């Protein structure tokens, strides 16, 4: 149940279920607030205590979420109560009509596509679906799409391009499905086809990383004219666990890998790979779905209004320029380090490998 539906706003009863040890203090305060809320109808004189607890929660949440470590950000991005693509559709997409199937193999529930309105703009929504309950997550392969999911996305995007409808991508996946059946049905080719087709789409493309953006599974719907990330989301070529297993042959180094990968929104924005960071409610997006969705809606509407000022040819030219210059700031930084005799790899990675 959403915190706002319990009438608590930012002081809902959600906790991180022990994911972040530093949040145990928050969990204790929330438990007291929940008790007082339940007993409030039978007790008098508890208003001062509730006010003090809320102030303590505010101070504690500001301290914790104002200084999250990279590894802690990973857990927030993967939080089980974080809003999913279906929550965003519920809150900000009017008259949504879901479209199914890839017209070749079947329908992949890990990818949701459909037409609707965000503000006054008619859009095609394409997003990863991780599922909420265990049954839903298993059905959605925990957000890992099969080839038919990417082919479904491409087919719907081509429909949108045919009728001049902007495309909004909501990214939230650990990566493409890694199983044998996905390989047999051509997962690499399906993602590559999307990467080749999306830059040529003659409609505005807007992408938002709402949770976890992992590897080619995220890139398959992430080509865009403008990309934003929620404040506590992550976007990376590989998961910290996978990076740790490859570089250090030990999954226990995932915390170090999370720092080295520069996968947080602030890191990617500073490198010029992401255009904008969208603020989350205090305590993370999982504490107030409606407020987070409103922030995403505002970004999408504002961006579509800006992109509508360009002609189709200008839109594609600007998109191609953006894609060709991705990573330019990183290359410049590497060149500067080389000029003074330093390694071209990021300092943290280079130091760890040499050790």
Secondary structure, DSSP 8 states (H G I E B T S, - for coil): --GGGGT-GGG-S---TTSSGGGHHHHHHHHHHHHHHHHTTT-SS-HHHHHHHHHHHHHHHHHHHTS--HHHHHHHHT-TTS--HHHHHHHH-EEEEEE---SSS---TTEEEEEEEETTEEEEEEEE---SSHHHHHHTGGG---HHHHHHHHHHHHHHHHTT-EEEEEEEES-S--SHHHHHTTHHHHHHHHHHHHTT-SS-EEEEEEEEEEHHHHHTTT--SEEEEETT-EEESS-HHHHHHHHSS-GGGHHHHHHHTT-BHHHHHHTTS-SEEE---TT-GGG-HHHHHHHHHHHHHHHHHHHTTS-HHHHHHHHHHHHHTTTHHHHHHHHHHHHTT--SS-HHHHHHHH-
